[in-house]
Amino acid sequence: MTLLIILLAVFAGIALMVVLGERFGKPIDDEEQAKYSKIIPILVFILLMGSLIKMLV
């Protein structure tokens, strides 16, 4: 029963994020998307290296 309550809460939270994102979100322009596409791979690499170091220590 507890699992069903947790799943219900997760799906309700996701539904709330989708509704609020569609209502209040704005599309990003090309320059902003280009900036994010340069930064995100670097951040993912840093996170992967951090998790690898954490697992080794």
N, C-alpha and C positions, 0 to 999 in steps of 0.2 A: 504494500500500500504506500509506503514511503517513497518508493521509486516512482510510482505514478504521480505523486504530488510534486516531486522534483522535476519530472519530465514536463508536467503541466506548467510549472513555473518557468522553465526554460523556454518552452514554446510561446508562452504568453509574453515573455521578455523580448523574444525575437520578433514576434508580431508587432509589439509596441515600437520597436526600433524601426521596422520597415514602414509602418504608418507615419511615424514622426519624420523619418528620412525623406519619404515622398512628399510630405507636406511642407517641411521647412528647409529641405536640402536645396542647394543650388548647383547647377553643373559647373565644372571647372573649365577654364579656358585652356587653350593649347600651351601657353607659356607655363602655366602652373603645372600642367600635366607633364611637360618636359622636365621641369625642375624636380618633380617627385620621381620620375623615372630614372634620373641620375642618382638620387640619394638612396632610394629603397634598396637596390642591390648591395650597396656598401653597408647599410644597416643590417641587412640579413646576414651578410658575411661576418660582421662583428658579433651578432647574436650566435651564429653557429660556432665560431671560434670560442666564444665565452662558454657555451654549453659543453664543448669538447674539453676545455680546460677544467671545467667543474666536474665532469665525469672522470677525468684522469686523476684529480686530486683527492 
